Amino acid sequence: MDNNRSKGKEIYEEPSETVSGEASNTEYVRVVTLDDYENEVFTGEASTSRVEENEGDYEQWGQETIMTIDDCWDWRDYYGVIGPVVDQRDQATCWAVAIVRAVQALLNIGVVMQQQLELSMQHIVNHVTFDAQKGISNIKNALSFMKSPGVCLESQCSSRGRGRQLVRKNCTHPPVINYHRVDSFTHLTDIEDADLEAIVRRQPVIGLIPFNGSLLDYDHTRNLIYQHDRTQDGPNPPVHNVLIVGFERRNGRPCWIVQNSWGKGWGDGGYAYVYRQPIRGRSISQFHEIIIPNKRDHPRSPGPNDGA
């Protein structure tokens, strides 16, 4: 029996109250083009395409970037940016894997190998209260934790003794250690894939993808590109957290490259190729929401990739 069928799904639903310590008023930004995202800020729920808790600074983005770049990018080509595939097994901890890996990637871009960090997913699981049936609460609590106090290194709080299964336990490291954190997170919903390409070229990001049986049974050799009809989803579909590490074309078809948390036996060594529409206005993104970690003076310039 495929053990992927026992994965803990996470339900995306709006919380009844805000996370402790976070402001109750949320800023929204229209996301139609990158220029809109940078310049048009307003308060209130005025659009289905929106940015929640907009605190990021993306001045480096520009419309001209999208028009001139090649139609491929893969952060796996840059040593130390993308961590190895893990298996969450029957634990509803995909949020922990994706969030920590996205932050780790942001901190490691442009850093020499000897100074790169491996952050602890176990640490955030130990300290963030989560419920398999309340995925959005898990995510918001985890994002708040990543802003303060942050997480320690994998060497200080490791899951390896349990076969990397992320089961909550008590931390045994000293109470006073160095924690690694970010300044904020930006949330994008219903973003155009053409705009998302510029973001992913800048850094790996967290993608919330609708959770369904076809995702569990994804076979990259049979169904090379995963595609889900999002027009059939309700307003708050179940979602699964993945790490978007790049984009390319496979057999001529544009796709996203995503790292999952269901082990190397799923997909293509733990990765999937998800349908991407590079032309604006053709279809909505396969991702229900995008979450981007932000930290001042990051990401650094990535420098040459491993194949350069």
JOPE-V988942 format. One record per residue. N is the residue number from 0. RES is the residue in three letters. SS is DSSP state (H for helix, E for strand, L for the rest). PHI is phi in whole degrees, -180 to 180 (999 if undefined). Layout:
{{N/RES/SS/PHI} {N/RES/SS/PHI}}
//
This chain:
{{0/MET/L/999} {1/ASP/L/-67} {2/ASN/H/-69} {3/ASN/H/-64} {4/ARG/H/-70} {5/SER/H/-97} {6/LYS/L/-62} {7/GLY/L/-77} {8/LYS/L/-82} {9/GLU/E/-124} {10/ILE/E/-94} {11/TYR/L/-89} {12/GLU/L/-144} {13/GLU/L/-67} {14/PRO/L/-70} {15/SER/L/-76} {16/GLU/L/-148} {17/THR/L/-77} {18/VAL/L/-67} {19/SER/L/-56} {20/GLY/L/93} {21/GLU/L/-104} {22/ALA/L/-66} {23/SER/L/-82} {24/ASN/L/-91} {25/THR/L/-116} {26/GLU/E/-88} {27/TYR/E/-124} {28/VAL/E/-129} {29/ARG/L/-66} {30/VAL/L/-120} {31/VAL/L/-115} {32/THR/L/-133} {33/LEU/H/-65} {34/ASP/H/-63} {35/ASP/H/-61} {36/TYR/H/-61} {37/GLU/H/-77} {38/ASN/H/-116} {39/GLU/L/-109} {40/VAL/E/-110} {41/PHE/E/-151} {42/THR/E/-109} {43/GLY/L/117} {44/GLU/L/-90} {45/ALA/L/-113} {46/SER/L/-153} {47/THR/L/-77} {48/SER/L/-92} {49/ARG/E/-149} {50/VAL/E/-118} {51/GLU/E/-99} {52/GLU/L/52} {53/ASN/L/-72} {54/GLU/L/-132} {55/GLY/L/-85} {56/ASP/L/-127} {57/TYR/L/-120} {58/GLU/L/-66} {59/GLN/L/-76} {60/TRP/L/-75} {61/GLY/L/-167} {62/GLN/H/-59} {63/GLU/H/-65} {64/THR/H/-62} {65/ILE/H/-63} {66/MET/H/-80} {67/THR/H/-115} {68/ILE/L/-78} {69/ASP/L/-70} {70/ASP/L/-88} {71/CYS/L/-161} {72/TRP/E/-165} {73/ASP/E/-145} {74/TRP/H/-70} {75/ARG/H/-67} {76/ASP/H/-78} {77/TYR/L/-111} {78/TYR/L/-57} {79/GLY/L/83} {80/VAL/L/-78} {81/ILE/L/-105} {82/GLY/L/-76} {83/PRO/L/-69} {84/VAL/L/-67} {85/VAL/L/-121} {86/ASP/E/-122} {87/GLN/L/-74} {88/ARG/L/55} {89/ASP/L/-95} {90/GLN/L/-97} {91/ALA/L/-83} {92/THR/L/-125} {93/CYS/H/-61} {94/TRP/H/-62} {95/ALA/H/-66} {96/VAL/H/-63} {97/ALA/H/-66} {98/ILE/H/-66} {99/VAL/H/-65} {100/ARG/H/-67} {101/ALA/H/-67} {102/VAL/H/-67} {103/GLN/H/-59} {104/ALA/H/-61} {105/LEU/H/-58} {106/LEU/H/-74} {107/ASN/H/-94} {108/ILE/L/-61} {109/GLY/L/77} {110/VAL/L/-105} {111/VAL/L/-65} {112/MET/H/-53} {113/GLN/H/-66} {114/GLN/H/-109} {115/GLN/L/-74} {116/LEU/L/-109} {117/GLU/L/-118} {118/LEU/E/-84} {119/SER/L/-89} {120/MET/H/-74} {121/GLN/H/-61} {122/HIS/H/-63} {123/ILE/H/-71} {124/VAL/H/-65} {125/ASN/H/-66} {126/HIS/H/-112} {127/VAL/L/-101} {128/THR/L/-71} {129/PHE/L/-138} {130/ASP/L/-135} {131/ALA/L/-60} {132/GLN/L/-97} {133/LYS/L/-133} {134/GLY/H/-61} {135/ILE/H/-66} {136/SER/H/-66} {137/ASN/H/-57} {138/ILE/H/-64} {139/LYS/H/-64} {140/ASN/H/-63} {141/ALA/H/-68} {142/LEU/H/-65} {143/SER/H/-62} {144/PHE/H/-65} {145/MET/H/-69} {146/LYS/H/-82} {147/SER/L/-169} {148/PRO/L/-88} {149/GLY/L/97} {150/VAL/E/-119} {151/CYS/L/-92} {152/LEU/E/-81} {153/GLU/L/-58} {154/SER/L/-67} {155/GLN/L/-95} {156/CYS/L/-152} {157/SER/L/-108} {158/SER/L/-101} {159/ARG/H/-65} {160/GLY/H/-65} {161/ARG/H/-110} {162/GLY/L/67} {163/ARG/L/64} {164/GLN/L/-78} {165/LEU/L/-88} {166/VAL/L/-105} {167/ARG/L/-62} {168/LYS/L/-152} {169/ASN/L/-84} {170/CYS/L/-70} {171/THR/L/-113} {172/HIS/L/-76} {173/PRO/L/-59} {174/PRO/L/-66} {175/VAL/L/-107} {176/ILE/L/-139} {177/ASN/L/-84} {178/TYR/L/-107} {179/HIS/E/-112} {180/ARG/L/-142} {181/VAL/L/-122} {182/ASP/L/-83} {183/SER/E/-168} {184/PHE/E/-132} {185/THR/E/-110} {186/HIS/E/-110} {187/LEU/E/-119} {188/THR/E/-121} {189/ASP/L/54} {190/ILE/L/-78} {191/GLU/L/-72} {192/ASP/H/-59} {193/ALA/H/-61} {194/ASP/H/-76} {195/LEU/H/-64} {196/GLU/H/-57} {197/ALA/H/-65} {198/ILE/H/-70} {199/VAL/H/-68} {200/ARG/H/-64} {201/ARG/H/-81} {202/GLN/L/-170} {203/PRO/L/-64} {204/VAL/E/-135} {205/ILE/E/-87} {206/GLY/E/-117} {207/LEU/E/-100} {208/ILE/E/-111} {209/PRO/E/-54} {210/PHE/L/-93} {211/ASN/L/-157} {212/GLY/H/-62} {213/SER/H/-68} {214/LEU/H/-71} {215/LEU/H/-60} {216/ASP/L/-94} {217/TYR/L/-55} {218/ASP/L/-126} {219/HIS/L/-67} {220/THR/L/-80} {221/ARG/L/-100} {222/ASN/L/-115} {223/LEU/L/-57} {224/ILE/L/-112} {225/TYR/E/-79} {226/GLN/L/-143} {227/HIS/L/-121} {228/ASP/L/-79} {229/ARG/H/-73} {230/THR/H/-68} {231/GLN/H/-90} {232/ASP/L/-78} {233/GLY/L/-77} {234/PRO/L/-68} {235/ASN/L/-131} {236/PRO/L/-73} {237/PRO/E/-60} {238/VAL/E/-131} {239/HIS/E/-129} {240/ASN/E/-90} {241/VAL/E/-131} {242/LEU/E/-107} {243/ILE/E/-87} {244/VAL/E/-108} {245/GLY/E/171} {246/PHE/E/-153} {247/GLU/E/-166} {248/ARG/E/-123} {249/ARG/E/-123} {250/ASN/L/54} {251/GLY/L/84} {252/ARG/E/-100} {253/PRO/E/-69} {254/CYS/E/-154} {255/TRP/E/-91} {256/ILE/E/-106} {257/VAL/E/-124} {258/GLN/E/-96} {259/ASN/L/-100} {260/SER/L/-121} {261/TRP/E/-113} {262/GLY/L/84} {263/LYS/L/-74} {264/GLY/L/-77} {265/TRP/L/-98} {266/GLY/L/62} {267/ASP/E/-98} {268/GLY/L/65} {269/GLY/L/98} {270/TYR/E/-112} {271/ALA/E/-131} {272/TYR/E/-114} {273/VAL/E/-109} {274/TYR/E/-52} {275/ARG/L/-130} {276/GLN/L/-112} {277/PRO/L/-76} {278/ILE/L/-100} {279/ARG/L/-65} {280/GLY/L/83} {281/ARG/L/-83} {282/SER/L/-164} {283/ILE/L/-79} {284/SER/L/-65} {285/GLN/L/-70} {286/PHE/E/-98} {287/HIS/E/-68} {288/GLU/E/-155} {289/ILE/E/-120} {290/ILE/E/-122} {291/ILE/E/-119} {292/PRO/E/-76} {293/ASN/E/-125} {294/LYS/L/-147} {295/ARG/L/-55} {296/ASP/L/67} {297/HIS/L/-130} {298/PRO/L/-76} {299/ARG/L/-77} {300/SER/L/-63} {301/PRO/L/-71} {302/GLY/L/73} {303/PRO/L/-70} {304/ASN/L/-81} {305/ASP/L/-64} {306/GLY/L/-92} {307/ALA/L/-75}}
//
